[in-house]
Structure formats: C-alpha cells, structure tokens
Amino acid sequence: MRALAVLGALLVLALPARADDCRLQVAVAASFRPALETLLPEFEAATRCRVMLTSGSSGALYQQALHGAPFDLFLSADRERPGLLEQQGRIVPGSRRTYARGLLALWLPDAGRGSEALLRRWRDTLVLADPEVAPFGVAARQVLQSLGLWEAGGARLARAHNAGHAFVLLESGHARLGFVAASQMVAAGRTNLWLLPQHLYQPIEQQLVVLRQARSPSTAAALADFLVSDGSRRRLVALGYGPGAGEGS
C-alpha cells in the first residue's frame, strides 16, 4: 500500500487537471499483453489513468509507430525495434529501457515431458510466430537452426502472425506442437510445455520506449517506471519471464 501511495504522489504533476482526461495509448507485443493486463490495474488504481492497448507483432507495431500512430508507449518483444526508433529520432531521449526477458516454450501435445528427440521425430505441423516480424519467431528459428532442423522443416512449419496468434492456433487444436512464450502458458495455467534451453537461442530482451508523438510523455514515463520497478520485476518472474529485467538499455 505504501508503494501505491508513493506512486500516486509522484504522478500528481504528471496527471492532467481532470483525472477523466488521463488516457494512455500503449502498443504492446502480443506475447506480453496477458502479463501487462495483470500489472495494469495497480497502476490505473494509483493514477486514475486509463491505459488502452493495441497488440500485435513487434514488427507491425514498429511500422505503425514509425508512421505516426498515436501511441504514447511502445512495449516491444525485442530490443531491435526500440533501438531503430531511437536511431530514427522517434522516441523521447533516454526512454529506451529493458522491461522483461522473454522465455521460449514448446507447446506439447500432452502433459508429457518435452525433449529435443520430440522435435526431431515430429512430422506433423509445427507452429511458430513469423520470424520476419515476431521476436519469439526469431527465437524459434534459432532453436531449430541450433538443432539442425530449420532447413528440414519445410512445409510442415506453420507461421503465425505473432506469438499470440501461435498460441491461439495451438489452443484451438489447429496444431498440436509449436513455439510460444512461456508467459502465455503460465497465464493460461497450462503445464503442457517444455521450457527451451536458453543456450539454443539468443536472449529475448524486451524493451520499451516513450514515443516522440506521445500526448502525455510524463505519464507514459511514469508507466515505464512502474513496469521496470522491483515489484513489477518480481511479478513478471512469477508470470513466466526470466530474471534480470528492469535495467536500462
């Protein structure tokens, strides 16, 4: 409760004269949306500021932000797109920060144990987010490349728009094996997963930026501070993210 009081006090100057006027538009990678929706009620209660979300692949959201979409804050599932926006002068200087470290999981056909052998013998459809636009798709491709299975995958690889879409395809039964974010499985209460060894893919360092076109940059910065706070970091670990988030870029 003390933390909430302090947060509210710090935001007094950031909030508009009427609390009803406080709105933040946040672009969030599809894989992080469930975790963000878990965290946001605390922020909204302390600030009386409504946060509205637009989710999709990091690549698609980056393109929207680049072309002036009215986002205040962009939560990418990688560090590449926030870095590009910084290089292009499209963010508030100094606002690029790491807020989470994603973990890649393999959705299993049942609650049995996953293994490299399962991937090697699988001949049915294998779902992954599109590596061209989705960081979790890049990680999935790196896993398959590390195991020498990428080129052999061929037509059996089904590319989803993003990690959220990959999860929907698997949950709906359109496929039985696929790569998703570990956090998605935790949010859904599912145990039919294999947490991929992290030496098989590069770390998924997820970064945020306050965009130059933000209508309320101070309130967006306050949300960024909240997301990288020690309390949020501990909650994210419990929600299926790796430790060590919250450092600067």
Buried (B, 14 or more C-beta within 10 A) or exposed (E): EEEBEEBBEBBEEBBEEEEEEBBBBBBBBBBBBBBBBBBBEBBBEBBEBEBEBBBBBBBBBBBBBBEEBEBBBBBBBBBBBBBBBBEEEBBBEEBBBBBBBBBBBBBBBEEEEBEBEBBEEBEEBBBBBBBEBBBBBBBBBBBBBBEEBBEEBEEBBBBBBBBBBBBBBBBEEEBBBBBBBBBBBBBEEBEBBBEBEBEBBEEBBBBBBBBBBBBBBEBBBBBBBBBBBEEBBEBBBEBBBBEEBBEEB
